C-alpha cells in the first residue's frame, strides 16, 4: 500500500463549520418561534373556544338518537 493513496486531513476552514452550526441554530430557533405563534397559539385558541360552549351530554344524546351506538339505546 502506498501512502499516496491516503487523503490528507483538512487543516484549513475548520472554524467556518462553527459559524454554520451557530447560524443553523439561530434559524431553527426562528422557525420554532414562527410555528409557535403562527400555528400552535391559534390552534390552542380554537380548541379553547370550541370547548367553552361544548356540551358533551347533548352531543351524546344526538348520536344516541341517530343510532350511532349499539350498546346505548
NORJOPE-V863416 format. One record per helix or strand. SS is the DSSP state (H for helix, E for strand). FROM is the first residue (numbers start at 1). TO is the last residue. If there is no record, write none. Layout:
{{SS	FROM	TO} {SS	FROM	TO}}
This chain:
{{H	3	5} {H	14	52} {H	56	65}}
